[in-house]
Amino acid sequence: MAKAAKTAIKTKDQKAAADAKNWTKVIRAVRSPKTGAYTFKESIVHKDKIKEHLGQ
């Protein structure tokens, strides 16, 4: 018998699960001044502060 795929995270604390939807993963491409190659910087930012974070 095959295993069933779990598509939803089930938590006991529904408030914490709802609050988690307010956060977004931001991935920025940053060019290295030394080699010219691109690297990627990842960060978790609140959805209200994304534009401030990208403006830095």
N, C-alpha and C positions, 0 to 999 in steps of 0.2 A: 504494500500500500504506500502511495506517495505521500510526502509531507505537504501539508497545506501552507501556502505562502501567507505570511503575516503582513498585512498592508497598513495596519494602524497601530500606533503605540498606545497601549492601554496603561493608564496610570490611575492610581487611587486618588490623586489630587487633581481634580479637573481644572481648578483655578490656575495651577502651575502649567498645565498643558495649554490652556488658552493664552497665558502670558508668553509662552514660548513662540507663539506665532508673530509676536511683535519684533522679533529679532531677525536680522538678515545677514547672510554671509556675503561679504564684499571682497572681490578679487581684483587687484590692480596689477597692471603690467608696468614694471619699473625698469628703465633702461640703465644699465651699468655704465658709468662714465669711463671706467677703465677699459673694458673690453667691447662695449657696445651691444652686448647680448642682453636680452630681456629676461627678467626674473619676475616671479609672481608673488605678491604679498597678499595673504589672506587674513581677514579679520572679521569678527562678529560685531555688528553695529545695530543699535536700536533703529527701527524703521523711521523714526522722526529725525534722526541725526545723520542720515546717509549723505545728503548734499554737503553738510559741513565737513564730513570725513573725506569726501572726494575732492573738496576744495583745498585741502592741505597740500 
